Amino acid sequence: MKLLVNISRVIVGVIFIFSGLVTANDPLGLSYKMQEFFEVWAQNPELKNTMDWLHNYALPFSIIIITLEIVVGVGIFLGIWKKFFSFLLLLLIVFFSFLTG
């Protein structure tokens, strides 16, 4: 069982590192997707004022997300601070699920 967990950890780490490096080639593309995401949220009248200011910070957010993706991938791959990086991994997966959904 421990072997299966270690193999899964390495595979997930490699996937996140690879995905982060591919996304790092085009951070503007991710920022455009995030702007579209903010526009969809802004259609909700209760969130309209909240989402307007996020448009200006889409590029810095995308750079932060790309950096987190690579750092979390390395952390998971190396198996250091398992609970901390597992929690960050969960947050990234939830964020990207909403973003692509």
N, C-alpha and C positions, 0 to 999 in steps of 0.2 A: 504494500500500500504506500509506503514511504517513497518507493521508487516512482510510482505513478504520480504522486504529488510533486516530486522534484522534476519529473519530465514535463508535467503540466506547467509548473512555474517557469521553467526555461522557455517553453514554447510561447507562453503569454508574454514573457519579458521580451523575447525576440520580436514578436508581432508588434508590441508597442514601440520598441526602438525603431523598427523598420517603418512603421506608420508615421511616427514622429519625424523621421528623417525625410520621408517622402513629402509630408505636409510642410516641412521646413523649406522645401524648394519653392513653395508658393504661399507665403503667409497672407498675401492679399486675397487669394481665393477663399481661405477660411474666413477672413474678415468680411468678405461679401456674403458668405453663407450666414455668418452671425448677424449681419445687418438685415438679411431677409428674415431671419428668426425673430429679430427685434420688431420688424414691421408686422409680422403675424401677431406677436404679442400686443403690439400697440393698437390693434383693431379692437381689443377689449377695452371698453370705455374706462374701466376701473384702473387699468394699467397704462393708459395713454401717456400721462405725464412722466411716469417712471421710465418708460422705454425711450423717450425722446433723447435724453442725455446719453444713453448707452451707444447711440449711433456714432458719436464722436470718439468713442473709446474702443471701437471694434478691432482696429489693428493692434493696439497694445494688448487687448484681451486675447487675440489670436496668437500673438507671440508668447504670451504667458502660458496659454494652453499647450502650444507646441513644445515649449520647454518642459512643462510638467509631464507631458506624454513621454518624452525621452528620458527624463530623470526617473519617473516612476517605472518605466520599462527596465532601466538599468538596475534600479533597486530591487525589483521583482526578480530579474535575471540573477543577480548576485545573492539574493536571499537575505539581505540585510534589513533590519527594522521591519519585519514581516507584517505586523499589525498596522503600522503607520502607512506603509506603501500599499497594503491591501485596501485600507480605507480610501486612500487617494485614488487607487485604481477603480474602486466602486464609484466614487464621485465622477471621475472622467467617463466611465461607461454610461452612467446616467445622463451626464451632460451631452455626450455625443449621440445617445439614443434620442433625446429630445431634438437635437440639432438636425439629425438626419430624418427624423419622423416627420 
